[in-house]
Amino acid sequence: MASAIVPNTLYLGPEVSVAETVGKLRCAGHSVLVIRCMESAPDRPDYITALATDQLDCATSKTELLHLVLRDEDEQALQDAIDTATAAVAKWLCLPQDVGGEEATDDTAHAGDCKPAFAKLERPCHAVVVHCAAGVSRSAAIVTALVMTFGARLCGPTVLDPELSGTQPWIDGGAVGLERALSFVASRRPVISPNEGFLEQLMAYEGQLRAGGGDDGLQPSFDPILHKVRTVAAVCAVTPELARRALDNAGMDINRAAEFIFTGVVR
């Protein structure tokens, strides 16, 4: 099933959940941008039309598709997909973009021009559904990048919860670091696990946003080992201590660590 990362605004899930999620949102009057993260284009040319049910009043809502060509491989470049997705979401939800203090362009806004934190969206009846095959790696990486880019402007004050790990944004209402963004998304969809190549690229993106720690926002906020421990603990419903033992035995491979736990190799 799709998970509500930001209720009524941002959803993340597998491909099989898209039709149901879009149907519910459109029945509630939302127009929906579907961001599809797959290695090939939809098999059906009427992919979006097929998401609409007979009960929908298409005069009051619509569905649009953004297809991102992404393979779930460590070597897959992510930056172009991030740039395309953030620009599309900024336009769809009327969100200003914080580019880390760089010169603003026609499609972005300087941090000083951004709406204050927690400002209501100008288009509350617009929502975004991001999906890949399983809603675990590719789409999770894109959603994490969206949370990093827009921070509280997209997610509201919940992304600033002190109980979430990671540094607070150094500009009010600005971008948030990778650690905090992942923690936020995982708190709503525990099964997320972007591949290691995606995580490395998101770490680099954090630097572009100047959303890390330190006075300049360039100190990395993300600990890859700690992330693996939390992921295994969440997916396997075990303690962090057991998750770390399993990872040590599995050579830090998440899938093998989960197998060791489920088969009782590591207790």
Secondary structure, DSSP 8 states (H G I E B T S, - for coil): --EEEETTTEEEEEGGGHHHHHHHHHHTT-EEEEEEEESS--SSTTTTGGG--TT--TTT--EEEEEEE--SSTT---HHHHHHHHHHHHHHHT---B-TT----TT-B-GGGS--TT---S-TTEEEEEEESSSSSHHHHHHHHHHHHHTHHHHGGGGG-TTSSS---SSTT----HHHHHHHHHHH-TT----HHHHHHHHHHHHHHT-SBSTTS-B----HHHHHHHHHHHHHT--HHHHHHHHHHTTT-HHHHHHHHHTTS--
